[in-house]
């Protein structure tokens, strides 16, 4: 690790690596990406990627098919454990364990092959905005011209802008001989959904909900497992937070926020990968042109878009709307529900 870089990126997830690759494409090579953990690292994520997200990865040189991603045809919607709609899945891809471990590791390896310096096990200890330096837990101090926070919802960047609301996501992956399928369950969590996905001998059960401090989510997850007929060992249970609402995109003209650190996650669907990659592209463009306005305009558009989906989140999880969608829509207007799902949800 050198004493100084033009760009220091905190976090080597899709947003951080995406930003580094975009900067490299724009001719910038003086880059350090610092990652708290060592690859391959785990991540609490349902592991699905949409067709548009797949294209974003391909633009940067990564082919998700080589990480085992393919379509699962059997896709069904449930409400209160009752099947409501079967959908021909055309846009949602996943891999064997229905997680992002292999995909994130392949993205990291792509960056390293292209000559980007990635420091693993490099946890950020402090940041001096006036002196433009960051210090890591092992005492190494590094200067920067531009700093990019791509460290997620609960990273170091959270001390600069607190999230007023957030989603919680929990998942458990375990060996299972269930047939290949994707099930999305509504009505098992108050303002979220549950997924049960099986592929090639593994099942991923997860839930997401708007986080409420007083709610016992371990108990809720246990109840979900029982309701969907699964009884695995829960030692491997993972939990993480995802943001609700776009935050400040640029601080002091040289500190940028991308991915979940920016709040680039759709509050309704929890679709975040495509927005992580797009926000990293906007930040790299702004840095290469030394124009923070590029990033600010991108964040404003995203904020307006997510304001709409946040409103839809509140409306969708009301009892009347749930009844209208699943008991009326799926029963009498299944074609419209399928069209809406494929266009609005799966094509993000």
C-alpha positions, 0 to 999 in steps of 0.5 A: 500500500502506497502513502497516497493515491488519487482515488481511495475506495472503501469497500470492494463490493459491486459498487466499490469494484464497479467504481474502480473498473469504471475509473480504469476505463476512463484512464485512471490507474492510481486507485486503491480499493480497501476491503474489510474482509478477505475474499471470498466473503459472504453477503446476506443477499438473495443472490438474484440478478435481473437481466438489466443488472446482468448487462451492467456486469457485462459492460465491465467485463464480467459474465455472470453465466460463468459464475453459474447464473441461469434462469429458474423457470418455476416461479410462483407468488404466494400469499399467506402460504397459498399459491396465487400466481405462477409466472414464467421467469424470463428475467431473474437469474440466480446461481446454485446457492442463491447467494452472491459469494461467487459473483462478488469474488469473480468481480474482485478477481477481475479487478485484480487481473486488470491491475487494480490494487485491492487491499483485503483485511483493511478495516478503516479506523479513522478519516481526516477530511481536512488532511485528506487521509484515511487510517486503517486498523493496522496503523497505515495512513493513506492520503487521497485526492478523492475518497469513495465510500462503497461500504454499505449501510453499516459501514464507516460512512454511516457516521456521516449520514444516518439512515432514518429508515432501513430494511432488515434482510435475513437468510439461511442457506442449507443443503436440500433436495427440493425441486428447482423453484423460486417462491416469493411469499407475502403475508409472512412478514409485516411489510416485506416478503419471504423468498424460498429458492431451491437449486442444485441441492441447496435451498435459500430461505430469507425474509426482508422487512422494514426494520422495527427495533422492538420486533424479534426478528430471530423469532419471526425467522423461526416462525417463517421456517416452520410455516414454509416447512423447513427445519434446518440447522440455523447456525448459518443464519445471516442478517444485514441492513439495506437502506431506505432513502437516498442520502447525500451523494458528495461531501466536501466536493471530494468524498463520494458515496455509492451503492448502499452507502448512498442509499441506492436500493429500491425500497419496494423490491430491494433491488440494489445491484444495478443501482450500485453499479450505476451509481459507481459509474456516475461517481467515476465519471464525476471524479474523472471530469472533476465535476461533482455535479454529475453525481449530485444530478444522478442522486437527485434522479434516484431520489425522485424515483425511490420516493415513488417506490417508497410510496408504493411500498406503503400502499402495497402492504396495506390489507386492502391492496394485498387483497386487491392484488392477490385475491382479485388481481391474481384470480381474475386478471393473472395476465396483468399481474404477470405483465406488471411483475415482469416489467416493473419488478424483474426488469430492474 
